[in-house]
Amino acid sequence: MENLRRTVAIVENDASMRRSVLRLLNAHGFLVEEYTSAESFLGRDVGSHAECLVLDIDLGGMSGIELQSRLKESGASLPVIFITALEDDALKEQATRAGCVAYLRKPFPAALLIDAINRVFKSQGSSA
């Protein structure tokens, strides 16, 4: 399967949502790293191979938008797909200005997330 070696990190504090996304991505051949908070993602193992980040906005501590901002400030160019249950056009505008690949409101169709991830990997080149 073409995506077998591509790794996606999920940062989601809701266990059931994180598990659902993990299963979806596994079913599409992606490797998955999962984190419960922005802080745990920042403290991840240096061996992390994440090539794309599926990031909740409202994480309880540091927000997903704050995490994306920190990553950019540190020079990381990890593509971000935001997922959120918040109905907030200002947040969507902020996320879009920050350069997210996609902004999906929960509950979102699985195909939208898979399509966004596939766009990321297509733009990075398909060789794993």
C-alpha positions as CSV (number, residue, x, y, z in Angstrom):
1,M,0.0,0.0,0.0
2,E,1.4,3.4,-1.0
3,N,0.8,5.1,2.4
4,L,2.2,2.3,4.6
5,R,5.3,4.2,5.6
6,R,3.8,7.7,5.9
7,T,3.4,8.9,9.5
8,V,0.7,11.1,10.9
9,A,0.6,12.6,14.4
10,I,-2.7,13.1,16.1
11,V,-3.0,15.6,19.0
12,E,-6.4,15.2,20.5
13,N,-7.4,15.3,24.1
14,D,-10.7,13.4,23.6
15,A,-9.8,9.7,23.9
16,S,-12.7,8.5,21.8
17,M,-12.1,11.0,19.0
18,R,-8.3,10.2,19.0
19,R,-9.1,6.4,18.8
20,S,-11.5,7.0,15.9
21,V,-9.0,9.0,13.9
22,L,-6.3,6.5,14.7
23,R,-8.4,3.6,13.4
24,L,-9.4,5.6,10.3
25,L,-5.8,6.4,9.5
26,N,-4.6,2.8,10.2
27,A,-7.3,1.5,7.9
28,H,-5.9,3.7,5.2
29,G,-2.4,2.4,5.7
30,F,-0.9,5.3,7.7
31,L,1.4,4.9,10.7
32,V,0.1,7.0,13.6
33,E,1.7,8.7,16.6
34,E,-0.9,9.9,19.2
35,Y,-0.6,12.6,21.8
36,T,-3.1,13.8,24.3
37,S,-2.0,17.4,24.5
38,A,0.1,20.0,22.8
39,E,2.6,19.8,25.6
40,S,3.0,16.0,25.2
41,F,3.6,16.6,21.4
42,L,6.3,19.2,22.2
43,G,7.9,16.7,24.5
44,R,7.8,13.8,22.0
45,D,10.7,11.5,21.4
46,V,13.3,12.8,19.0
47,G,12.7,9.6,17.0
48,S,9.3,10.9,15.9
49,H,8.7,10.5,12.2
50,A,5.5,12.5,11.9
51,E,5.1,14.1,8.5
52,C,1.7,15.6,9.0
53,L,-0.2,16.8,12.1
54,V,-3.9,16.3,12.8
55,L,-4.4,18.9,15.5
56,D,-7.4,19.7,17.7
57,I,-7.8,23.4,18.5
58,D,-9.3,23.1,22.0
59,L,-6.9,20.9,23.9
60,G,-7.5,22.1,27.5
61,G,-4.0,23.4,28.0
62,M,-2.0,25.0,25.2
63,S,-4.3,25.3,22.2
64,G,-3.7,23.8,18.8
65,I,-3.2,27.2,17.3
66,E,-0.6,28.0,19.9
67,L,1.2,24.7,19.2
68,Q,1.2,25.5,15.4
69,S,2.7,28.9,16.2
70,R,5.4,27.4,18.4
71,L,6.3,24.9,15.7
72,K,6.6,27.6,13.1
73,E,8.7,29.8,15.4
74,S,11.1,26.9,15.9
75,G,11.5,26.4,12.2
76,A,9.4,23.3,11.9
77,S,7.4,23.0,8.7
78,L,5.1,20.2,9.7
79,P,1.8,20.5,7.7
80,V,-1.2,20.9,10.0
81,I,-4.8,19.8,9.6
82,F,-7.0,21.4,12.3
83,I,-10.0,19.6,13.7
84,T,-12.4,21.2,16.1
85,A,-15.9,21.1,17.5
86,L,-15.9,24.9,18.0
87,E,-18.1,27.0,15.8
88,D,-15.9,30.0,15.6
89,D,-15.2,31.9,12.4
90,A,-12.4,33.9,14.0
91,L,-10.6,30.7,14.9
92,K,-11.0,29.4,11.4
93,E,-9.7,32.7,10.0
94,Q,-6.7,32.5,12.3
95,A,-5.9,28.9,11.5
96,T,-6.2,29.6,7.7
97,R,-3.9,32.6,8.0
98,A,-1.4,30.5,9.9
99,G,-1.3,28.2,6.9
100,C,-3.2,25.1,7.8
101,V,-3.8,22.5,5.1
102,A,-7.4,22.0,6.1
103,Y,-9.8,23.1,8.9
104,L,-12.5,20.4,9.7
105,R,-15.4,20.9,12.0
106,K,-16.4,17.8,14.1
107,P,-18.1,15.6,13.2
108,F,-16.5,15.6,9.7
109,P,-16.7,13.0,7.0
110,A,-13.8,10.6,7.1
111,A,-13.1,11.2,3.4
112,L,-12.3,14.9,4.1
113,L,-9.6,14.0,6.5
114,I,-8.1,11.3,4.3
115,D,-8.2,13.7,1.3
116,A,-6.4,16.4,3.2
117,I,-3.7,14.0,4.4
118,N,-3.3,12.6,0.9
119,R,-2.9,16.2,-0.5
120,V,-0.1,16.8,2.1
121,F,1.8,13.7,1.0
122,K,1.2,14.3,-2.7
123,S,2.8,17.7,-2.3
124,Q,5.8,16.2,-0.4
125,G,6.3,13.5,-3.1
126,S,4.9,10.0,-3.0
127,S,8.2,8.2,-2.2
128,A,8.4,6.9,1.3
